[in-house]
Amino acid sequence: MKAFLKELKFPSTTHTYLKDITDEINKAIRKAKVEEGFVFVNSKHTTLGIVVGEIAEPNLIDDILHHTL
């Protein structure tokens, strides 16, 4: 079994915001040179949340920021 670890770091820009890390995840997958498997995304800090989903609804990001946080 093959394993690959990639740590992402980025500065906080505002108190509450969403950051799309899809490109960084896809680059890590390409670098690992795997064609199938699992991707695990987690946070080492309790002040960070991870949202997984398709952002097809144009108002979904605003709803998440203003009504759930």
PDB file of N, CA, C and O in Angstrom:
ATOM      1  N   MET A   1       0.851  -1.182   0.000  1.00  0.00           N
ATOM      2  CA  MET A   1       0.000   0.000   0.000  1.00  0.00           C
ATOM      3  C   MET A   1       0.891   1.238   0.000  1.00  0.00           C
ATOM      4  O   MET A   1       1.898   1.297   0.706  1.00  0.00           O
ATOM      5  N   LYS A   2       0.507   2.204  -0.789  1.00  0.00           N
ATOM      6  CA  LYS A   2       1.251   3.442  -0.931  1.00  0.00           C
ATOM      7  C   LYS A   2       0.592   4.539  -0.086  1.00  0.00           C
ATOM      8  O   LYS A   2      -0.634   4.625  -0.024  1.00  0.00           O
ATOM      9  N   ALA A   3       1.401   5.367   0.556  1.00  0.00           N
ATOM     10  CA  ALA A   3       0.885   6.497   1.340  1.00  0.00           C
ATOM     11  C   ALA A   3       1.648   7.758   0.946  1.00  0.00           C
ATOM     12  O   ALA A   3       2.832   7.704   0.613  1.00  0.00           O
ATOM     13  N   PHE A   4       0.955   8.886   0.988  1.00  0.00           N
ATOM     14  CA  PHE A   4       1.546  10.174   0.653  1.00  0.00           C
ATOM     15  C   PHE A   4       0.954  11.216   1.592  1.00  0.00           C
ATOM     16  O   PHE A   4      -0.261  11.263   1.783  1.00  0.00           O
ATOM     17  N   LEU A   5       1.798  12.042   2.172  1.00  0.00           N
ATOM     18  CA  LEU A   5       1.342  13.078   3.101  1.00  0.00           C
ATOM     19  C   LEU A   5       1.697  14.445   2.548  1.00  0.00           C
ATOM     20  O   LEU A   5       2.832  14.684   2.136  1.00  0.00           O
ATOM     21  N   LYS A   6       0.733  15.328   2.541  1.00  0.00           N
ATOM     22  CA  LYS A   6       0.944  16.708   2.103  1.00  0.00           C
ATOM     23  C   LYS A   6       0.302  17.626   3.124  1.00  0.00           C
ATOM     24  O   LYS A   6      -0.895  17.519   3.393  1.00  0.00           O
ATOM     25  N   GLU A   7       1.071  18.511   3.683  1.00  0.00           N
ATOM     26  CA  GLU A   7       0.541  19.479   4.648  1.00  0.00           C
ATOM     27  C   GLU A   7       0.352  20.814   3.948  1.00  0.00           C
ATOM     28  O   GLU A   7       1.275  21.333   3.320  1.00  0.00           O
ATOM     29  N   LEU A   8      -0.852  21.368   4.060  1.00  0.00           N
ATOM     30  CA  LEU A   8      -1.149  22.677   3.489  1.00  0.00           C
ATOM     31  C   LEU A   8      -1.148  23.712   4.598  1.00  0.00           C
ATOM     32  O   LEU A   8      -1.719  23.491   5.666  1.00  0.00           O
ATOM     33  N   LYS A   9      -0.518  24.820   4.346  1.00  0.00           N
ATOM     34  CA  LYS A   9      -0.519  25.936   5.304  1.00  0.00           C
ATOM     35  C   LYS A   9      -0.921  27.196   4.552  1.00  0.00           C
ATOM     36  O   LYS A   9      -0.467  27.435   3.432  1.00  0.00           O
ATOM     37  N   PHE A  10      -1.766  27.988   5.171  1.00  0.00           N
ATOM     38  CA  PHE A  10      -2.144  29.257   4.581  1.00  0.00           C
ATOM     39  C   PHE A  10      -2.543  30.206   5.702  1.00  0.00           C
ATOM     40  O   PHE A  10      -3.086  29.772   6.718  1.00  0.00           O
ATOM     41  N   PRO A  11      -2.280  31.495   5.526  1.00  0.00           N
ATOM     42  CA  PRO A  11      -2.602  32.471   6.570  1.00  0.00           C
ATOM     43  C   PRO A  11      -4.093  32.768   6.616  1.00  0.00           C
ATOM     44  O   PRO A  11      -4.779  32.710   5.595  1.00  0.00           O
ATOM     45  N   SER A  12      -4.581  33.081   7.786  1.00  0.00           N
ATOM     46  CA  SER A  12      -5.965  33.539   7.929  1.00  0.00           C
ATOM     47  C   SER A  12      -6.064  34.942   7.359  1.00  0.00           C
ATOM     48  O   SER A  12      -5.235  35.804   7.650  1.00  0.00           O
ATOM     49  N   THR A  13      -7.087  35.163   6.545  1.00  0.00           N
ATOM     50  CA  THR A  13      -7.227  36.483   5.932  1.00  0.00           C
ATOM     51  C   THR A  13      -8.284  37.332   6.634  1.00  0.00           C
ATOM     52  O   THR A  13      -8.161  38.556   6.697  1.00  0.00           O
ATOM     53  N   THR A  14      -9.315  36.684   7.158  1.00  0.00           N
ATOM     54  CA  THR A  14     -10.353  37.387   7.912  1.00  0.00           C
ATOM     55  C   THR A  14     -10.849  36.453   9.006  1.00  0.00           C
ATOM     56  O   THR A  14     -10.436  35.296   9.079  1.00  0.00           O
ATOM     57  N   HIS A  15     -11.731  36.957   9.851  1.00  0.00           N
ATOM     58  CA  HIS A  15     -12.243  36.157  10.964  1.00  0.00           C
ATOM     59  C   HIS A  15     -12.945  34.897  10.485  1.00  0.00           C
ATOM     60  O   HIS A  15     -12.677  33.810  10.997  1.00  0.00           O
ATOM     61  N   THR A  16     -13.840  35.025   9.511  1.00  0.00           N
ATOM     62  CA  THR A  16     -14.607  33.893   8.985  1.00  0.00           C
ATOM     63  C   THR A  16     -14.594  33.949   7.468  1.00  0.00           C
ATOM     64  O   THR A  16     -14.998  34.949   6.874  1.00  0.00           O
ATOM     65  N   TYR A  17     -14.136  32.885   6.847  1.00  0.00           N
ATOM     66  CA  TYR A  17     -14.109  32.849   5.386  1.00  0.00           C
ATOM     67  C   TYR A  17     -14.009  31.404   4.909  1.00  0.00           C
ATOM     68  O   TYR A  17     -13.711  30.499   5.688  1.00  0.00           O
ATOM     69  N   LEU A  18     -14.258  31.206   3.632  1.00  0.00           N
ATOM     70  CA  LEU A  18     -14.099  29.899   2.997  1.00  0.00           C
ATOM     71  C   LEU A  18     -12.921  29.976   2.038  1.00  0.00           C
ATOM     72  O   LEU A  18     -12.737  30.982   1.353  1.00  0.00           O
ATOM     73  N   LYS A  19     -12.130  28.924   1.990  1.00  0.00           N
ATOM     74  CA  LYS A  19     -10.996  28.855   1.069  1.00  0.00           C
ATOM     75  C   LYS A  19     -11.114  27.558   0.281  1.00  0.00           C
ATOM     76  O   LYS A  19     -11.199  26.476   0.862  1.00  0.00           O
ATOM     77  N   ASP A  20     -11.120  27.668  -1.017  1.00  0.00           N
ATOM     78  CA  ASP A  20     -11.207  26.504  -1.888  1.00  0.00           C
ATOM     79  C   ASP A  20      -9.804  25.902  -2.029  1.00  0.00           C
ATOM     80  O   ASP A  20      -8.910  26.536  -2.589  1.00  0.00           O
ATOM     81  N   ILE A  21      -9.614  24.695  -1.527  1.00  0.00           N
ATOM     82  CA  ILE A  21      -8.305  24.031  -1.603  1.00  0.00           C
ATOM     83  C   ILE A  21      -8.321  22.874  -2.610  1.00  0.00           C
ATOM     84  O   ILE A  21      -7.436  22.019  -2.587  1.00  0.00           O
ATOM     85  N   THR A  22      -9.318  22.850  -3.485  1.00  0.00           N
ATOM     86  CA  THR A  22      -9.450  21.776  -4.464  1.00  0.00           C
ATOM     87  C   THR A  22      -8.203  21.651  -5.330  1.00  0.00           C
ATOM     88  O   THR A  22      -7.711  20.541  -5.538  1.00  0.00           O
ATOM     89  N   ASP A  23      -7.678  22.769  -5.841  1.00  0.00           N
ATOM     90  CA  ASP A  23      -6.495  22.706  -6.704  1.00  0.00           C
ATOM     91  C   ASP A  23      -5.289  22.136  -5.962  1.00  0.00           C
ATOM     92  O   ASP A  23      -4.539  21.335  -6.520  1.00  0.00           O
ATOM     93  N   GLU A  24      -5.098  22.549  -4.698  1.00  0.00           N
ATOM     94  CA  GLU A  24      -3.978  22.033  -3.923  1.00  0.00           C
ATOM     95  C   GLU A  24      -4.111  20.526  -3.682  1.00  0.00           C
ATOM     96  O   GLU A  24      -3.120  19.797  -3.728  1.00  0.00           O
ATOM     97  N   ILE A  25      -5.328  20.069  -3.429  1.00  0.00           N
ATOM     98  CA  ILE A  25      -5.570  18.635  -3.225  1.00  0.00           C
ATOM     99  C   ILE A  25      -5.283  17.872  -4.510  1.00  0.00           C
ATOM    100  O   ILE A  25      -4.623  16.834  -4.483  1.00  0.00           O
ATOM    101  N   ASN A  26      -5.779  18.383  -5.639  1.00  0.00           N
ATOM    102  CA  ASN A  26      -5.536  17.716  -6.920  1.00  0.00           C
ATOM    103  C   ASN A  26      -4.052  17.672  -7.272  1.00  0.00           C
ATOM    104  O   ASN A  26      -3.582  16.675  -7.821  1.00  0.00           O
ATOM    105  N   LYS A  27      -3.306  18.734  -6.968  1.00  0.00           N
ATOM    106  CA  LYS A  27      -1.854  18.726  -7.210  1.00  0.00           C
ATOM    107  C   LYS A  27      -1.167  17.667  -6.360  1.00  0.00           C
ATOM    108  O   LYS A  27      -0.260  16.984  -6.834  1.00  0.00           O
ATOM    109  N   ALA A  28      -1.589  17.527  -5.114  1.00  0.00           N
ATOM    110  CA  ALA A  28      -1.002  16.507  -4.238  1.00  0.00           C
ATOM    111  C   ALA A  28      -1.294  15.104  -4.761  1.00  0.00           C
ATOM    112  O   ALA A  28      -0.438  14.222  -4.683  1.00  0.00           O
ATOM    113  N   ILE A  29      -2.487  14.895  -5.289  1.00  0.00           N
ATOM    114  CA  ILE A  29      -2.840  13.584  -5.855  1.00  0.00           C
ATOM    115  C   ILE A  29      -1.965  13.287  -7.072  1.00  0.00           C
ATOM    116  O   ILE A  29      -1.462  12.173  -7.218  1.00  0.00           O
ATOM    117  N   ARG A  30      -1.784  14.277  -7.941  1.00  0.00           N
ATOM    118  CA  ARG A  30      -0.924  14.070  -9.118  1.00  0.00           C
ATOM    119  C   ARG A  30       0.516  13.796  -8.701  1.00  0.00           C
ATOM    120  O   ARG A  30       1.183  12.939  -9.281  1.00  0.00           O
ATOM    121  N   LYS A  31       0.993  14.522  -7.697  1.00  0.00           N
ATOM    122  CA  LYS A  31       2.370  14.331  -7.224  1.00  0.00           C
ATOM    123  C   LYS A  31       2.558  12.928  -6.642  1.00  0.00           C
ATOM    124  O   LYS A  31       3.629  12.339  -6.785  1.00  0.00           O
ATOM    125  N   ALA A  32       1.542  12.397  -5.996  1.00  0.00           N
ATOM    126  CA  ALA A  32       1.620  11.057  -5.412  1.00  0.00           C
ATOM    127  C   ALA A  32       1.595   9.969  -6.484  1.00  0.00           C
ATOM    128  O   ALA A  32       1.951   8.822  -6.215  1.00  0.00           O
ATOM    129  N   LYS A  33       1.176  10.328  -7.693  1.00  0.00           N
ATOM    130  CA  LYS A  33       1.146   9.395  -8.823  1.00  0.00           C
ATOM    131  C   LYS A  33       0.316   8.145  -8.532  1.00  0.00           C
ATOM    132  O   LYS A  33       0.729   7.022  -8.821  1.00  0.00           O
ATOM    133  N   VAL A  34      -0.844   8.367  -7.963  1.00  0.00           N
ATOM    134  CA  VAL A  34      -1.764   7.255  -7.729  1.00  0.00           C
ATOM    135  C   VAL A  34      -2.971   7.429  -8.655  1.00  0.00           C
ATOM    136  O   VAL A  34      -3.351   8.548  -8.999  1.00  0.00           O
ATOM    137  N   GLU A  35      -3.554   6.315  -9.044  1.00  0.00           N
ATOM    138  CA  GLU A  35      -4.706   6.358  -9.938  1.00  0.00           C
ATOM    139  C   GLU A  35      -6.012   6.030  -9.233  1.00  0.00           C
ATOM    140  O   GLU A  35      -7.087   6.349  -9.741  1.00  0.00           O
ATOM    141  N   GLU A  36      -5.933   5.398  -8.076  1.00  0.00           N
ATOM    142  CA  GLU A  36      -7.137   5.122  -7.297  1.00  0.00           C
ATOM    143  C   GLU A  36      -6.750   5.029  -5.833  1.00  0.00           C
ATOM    144  O   GLU A  36      -5.603   4.742  -5.490  1.00  0.00           O
ATOM    145  N   GLY A  37      -7.730   5.278  -4.979  1.00  0.00           N
ATOM    146  CA  GLY A  37      -7.472   5.243  -3.539  1.00  0.00           C
ATOM    147  C   GLY A  37      -8.369   6.219  -2.807  1.00  0.00           C
ATOM    148  O   GLY A  37      -9.454   6.569  -3.273  1.00  0.00           O
ATOM    149  N   PHE A  38      -7.899   6.644  -1.665  1.00  0.00           N
ATOM    150  CA  PHE A  38      -8.658   7.546  -0.798  1.00  0.00           C
ATOM    151  C   PHE A  38      -7.860   8.818  -0.537  1.00  0.00           C
ATOM    152  O   PHE A  38      -6.629   8.808  -0.523  1.00  0.00           O
ATOM    153  N   VAL A  39      -8.584   9.906  -0.332  1.00  0.00           N
ATOM    154  CA  VAL A  39      -7.982  11.164   0.086  1.00  0.00           C
ATOM    155  C   VAL A  39      -8.610  11.537   1.417  1.00  0.00           C
ATOM    156  O   VAL A  39      -9.833  11.606   1.539  1.00  0.00           O
ATOM    157  N   PHE A  40      -7.782  11.772   2.399  1.00  0.00           N
ATOM    158  CA  PHE A  40      -8.256  12.198   3.724  1.00  0.00           C
ATOM    159  C   PHE A  40      -7.804  13.638   3.945  1.00  0.00           C
ATOM    160  O   PHE A  40      -6.624  13.958   3.801  1.00  0.00           O
ATOM    161  N   VAL A  41      -8.741  14.486   4.290  1.00  0.00           N
ATOM    162  CA  VAL A  41      -8.451  15.890   4.587  1.00  0.00           C
ATOM    163  C   VAL A  41      -8.880  16.130   6.021  1.00  0.00           C
ATOM    164  O   VAL A  41     -10.034  15.897   6.382  1.00  0.00           O
ATOM    165  N   ASN A  42      -7.947  16.595   6.833  1.00  0.00           N
ATOM    166  CA  ASN A  42      -8.298  16.882   8.223  1.00  0.00           C
ATOM    167  C   ASN A  42      -7.572  18.130   8.697  1.00  0.00           C
ATOM    168  O   ASN A  42      -6.658  18.623   8.036  1.00  0.00           O
ATOM    169  N   SER A  43      -7.984  18.622   9.825  1.00  0.00           N
ATOM    170  CA  SER A  43      -7.420  19.826  10.421  1.00  0.00           C
ATOM    171  C   SER A  43      -6.761  19.492  11.740  1.00  0.00           C
ATOM    172  O   SER A  43      -7.259  18.667  12.506  1.00  0.00           O
ATOM    173  N   LYS A  44      -5.642  20.137  11.999  1.00  0.00           N
ATOM    174  CA  LYS A  44      -4.972  19.965  13.288  1.00  0.00           C
ATOM    175  C   LYS A  44      -5.473  20.983  14.320  1.00  0.00           C
ATOM    176  O   LYS A  44      -5.058  20.948  15.478  1.00  0.00           O
ATOM    177  N   HIS A  45      -6.357  21.879  13.904  1.00  0.00           N
ATOM    178  CA  HIS A  45      -6.814  22.950  14.790  1.00  0.00           C
ATOM    179  C   HIS A  45      -8.336  22.950  14.900  1.00  0.00           C
ATOM    180  O   HIS A  45      -9.037  22.720  13.915  1.00  0.00           O
ATOM    181  N   THR A  46      -8.832  23.207  16.087  1.00  0.00           N
ATOM    182  CA  THR A  46     -10.282  23.199  16.302  1.00  0.00           C
ATOM    183  C   THR A  46     -10.963  24.446  15.758  1.00  0.00           C
ATOM    184  O   THR A  46     -12.190  24.483  15.664  1.00  0.00           O
ATOM    185  N   THR A  47     -10.199  25.461  15.399  1.00  0.00           N
ATOM    186  CA  THR A  47     -10.808  26.685  14.874  1.00  0.00           C
ATOM    187  C   THR A  47     -11.016  26.629  13.367  1.00  0.00           C
ATOM    188  O   THR A  47     -11.495  27.592  12.767  1.00  0.00           O
ATOM    189  N   LEU A  48     -10.662  25.518  12.760  1.00  0.00           N
ATOM    190  CA  LEU A  48     -10.818  25.365  11.317  1.00  0.00           C
ATOM    191  C   LEU A  48     -11.848  24.286  11.037  1.00  0.00           C
ATOM    192  O   LEU A  48     -11.828  23.223  11.658  1.00  0.00           O
ATOM    193  N   GLY A  49     -12.738  24.553  10.113  1.00  0.00           N
ATOM    194  CA  GLY A  49     -13.723  23.558   9.699  1.00  0.00           C
ATOM    195  C   GLY A  49     -13.503  23.196   8.243  1.00  0.00           C
ATOM    196  O   GLY A  49     -12.946  23.986   7.481  1.00  0.00           O
ATOM    197  N   ILE A  50     -13.929  22.023   7.859  1.00  0.00           N
ATOM    198  CA  ILE A  50     -13.777  21.561   6.482  1.00  0.00           C
ATOM    199  C   ILE A  50     -15.168  21.307   5.913  1.00  0.00           C
ATOM    200  O   ILE A  50     -15.959  20.556   6.485  1.00  0.00           O
ATOM    201  N   VAL A  51     -15.454  21.943   4.779  1.00  0.00           N
ATOM    202  CA  VAL A  51     -16.719  21.761   4.086  1.00  0.00           C
ATOM    203  C   VAL A  51     -16.425  20.972   2.817  1.00  0.00           C
ATOM    204  O   VAL A  51     -15.589  21.370   2.006  1.00  0.00           O
ATOM    205  N   VAL A  52     -17.111  19.863   2.657  1.00  0.00           N
ATOM    206  CA  VAL A  52     -16.931  19.043   1.462  1.00  0.00           C
ATOM    207  C   VAL A  52     -18.250  19.029   0.710  1.00  0.00           C
ATOM    208  O   VAL A  52     -19.290  18.678   1.267  1.00  0.00           O
ATOM    209  N   GLY A  53     -18.203  19.404  -0.531  1.00  0.00           N
ATOM    210  CA  GLY A  53     -19.432  19.386  -1.317  1.00  0.00           C
ATOM    211  C   GLY A  53     -19.270  20.182  -2.585  1.00  0.00           C
ATOM    212  O   GLY A  53     -18.318  20.944  -2.756  1.00  0.00           O
ATOM    213  N   GLU A  54     -20.213  19.989  -3.459  1.00  0.00           N
ATOM    214  CA  GLU A  54     -20.235  20.721  -4.713  1.00  0.00           C
ATOM    215  C   GLU A  54     -20.922  22.059  -4.477  1.00  0.00           C
ATOM    216  O   GLU A  54     -22.016  22.110  -3.915  1.00  0.00           O
ATOM    217  N   ILE A  55     -20.290  23.122  -4.899  1.00  0.00           N
ATOM    218  CA  ILE A  55     -20.871  24.456  -4.731  1.00  0.00           C
ATOM    219  C   ILE A  55     -21.589  24.816  -6.035  1.00  0.00           C
ATOM    220  O   ILE A  55     -21.124  25.672  -6.788  1.00  0.00           O
ATOM    221  N   ALA A  56     -22.718  24.164  -6.296  1.00  0.00           N
ATOM    222  CA  ALA A  56     -23.483  24.424  -7.516  1.00  0.00           C
ATOM    223  C   ALA A  56     -24.507  25.536  -7.310  1.00  0.00           C
ATOM    224  O   ALA A  56     -24.855  26.250  -8.250  1.00  0.00           O
ATOM    225  N   GLU A  57     -24.985  25.677  -6.085  1.00  0.00           N
ATOM    226  CA  GLU A  57     -25.969  26.709  -5.766  1.00  0.00           C
ATOM    227  C   GLU A  57     -25.237  28.032  -5.566  1.00  0.00           C
ATOM    228  O   GLU A  57     -24.376  28.121  -4.690  1.00  0.00           O
ATOM    229  N   PRO A  58     -25.553  29.061  -6.349  1.00  0.00           N
ATOM    230  CA  PRO A  58     -24.799  30.326  -6.272  1.00  0.00           C
ATOM    231  C   PRO A  58     -24.825  31.000  -4.904  1.00  0.00           C
ATOM    232  O   PRO A  58     -23.867  31.689  -4.551  1.00  0.00           O
ATOM    233  N   ASN A  59     -25.885  30.825  -4.127  1.00  0.00           N
ATOM    234  CA  ASN A  59     -25.975  31.493  -2.827  1.00  0.00           C
ATOM    235  C   ASN A  59     -25.514  30.623  -1.663  1.00  0.00           C
ATOM    236  O   ASN A  59     -25.580  31.053  -0.511  1.00  0.00           O
ATOM    237  N   LEU A  60     -25.050  29.414  -1.942  1.00  0.00           N
ATOM    238  CA  LEU A  60     -24.696  28.490  -0.878  1.00  0.00           C
ATOM    239  C   LEU A  60     -23.550  29.010  -0.015  1.00  0.00           C
ATOM    240  O   LEU A  60     -23.598  28.879   1.208  1.00  0.00           O
ATOM    241  N   ILE A  61     -22.534  29.589  -0.619  1.00  0.00           N
ATOM    242  CA  ILE A  61     -21.397  30.099   0.154  1.00  0.00           C
ATOM    243  C   ILE A  61     -21.850  31.191   1.112  1.00  0.00           C
ATOM    244  O   ILE A  61     -21.456  31.184   2.278  1.00  0.00           O
ATOM    245  N   ASP A  62     -22.668  32.126   0.647  1.00  0.00           N
ATOM    246  CA  ASP A  62     -23.177  33.186   1.522  1.00  0.00           C
ATOM    247  C   ASP A  62     -24.036  32.597   2.645  1.00  0.00           C
ATOM    248  O   ASP A  62     -23.948  33.040   3.790  1.00  0.00           O
ATOM    249  N   ASP A  63     -24.859  31.610   2.322  1.00  0.00           N
ATOM    250  CA  ASP A  63     -25.685  30.967   3.348  1.00  0.00           C
ATOM    251  C   ASP A  63     -24.820  30.307   4.418  1.00  0.00           C
ATOM    252  O   ASP A  63     -25.101  30.427   5.610  1.00  0.00           O
ATOM    253  N   ILE A  64     -23.771  29.613   3.992  1.00  0.00           N
ATOM    254  CA  ILE A  64     -22.872  28.961   4.960  1.00  0.00           C
ATOM    255  C   ILE A  64     -22.220  30.015   5.854  1.00  0.00           C
ATOM    256  O   ILE A  64     -22.175  29.855   7.074  1.00  0.00           O
ATOM    257  N   LEU A  65     -21.722  31.075   5.259  1.00  0.00           N
ATOM    258  CA  LEU A  65     -21.022  32.113   6.037  1.00  0.00           C
ATOM    259  C   LEU A  65     -21.937  32.882   6.974  1.00  0.00           C
ATOM    260  O   LEU A  65     -21.541  33.212   8.092  1.00  0.00           O
ATOM    261  N   HIS A  66     -23.157  33.173   6.535  1.00  0.00           N
ATOM    262  CA  HIS A  66     -24.017  34.051   7.324  1.00  0.00           C
ATOM    263  C   HIS A  66     -25.060  33.347   8.186  1.00  0.00           C
ATOM    264  O   HIS A  66     -25.601  33.959   9.107  1.00  0.00           O
ATOM    265  N   HIS A  67     -25.350  32.095   7.914  1.00  0.00           N
ATOM    266  CA  HIS A  67     -26.427  31.439   8.648  1.00  0.00           C
ATOM    267  C   HIS A  67     -25.975  30.217   9.445  1.00  0.00           C
ATOM    268  O   HIS A  67     -26.722  29.724  10.290  1.00  0.00           O
ATOM    269  N   THR A  68     -24.782  29.731   9.193  1.00  0.00           N
ATOM    270  CA  THR A  68     -24.346  28.541   9.938  1.00  0.00           C
ATOM    271  C   THR A  68     -23.123  28.778  10.785  1.00  0.00           C
ATOM    272  O   THR A  68     -22.817  27.963  11.655  1.00  0.00           O
ATOM    273  N   LEU A  69     -22.416  29.859  10.565  1.00  0.00           N
ATOM    274  CA  LEU A  69     -21.200  30.121  11.348  1.00  0.00           C
ATOM    275  C   LEU A  69     -21.421  31.209  12.365  1.00  0.00           C
ATOM    276  O   LEU A  69     -20.502  31.555  13.108  1.00  0.00           O
TER     277      LEU A  69
END
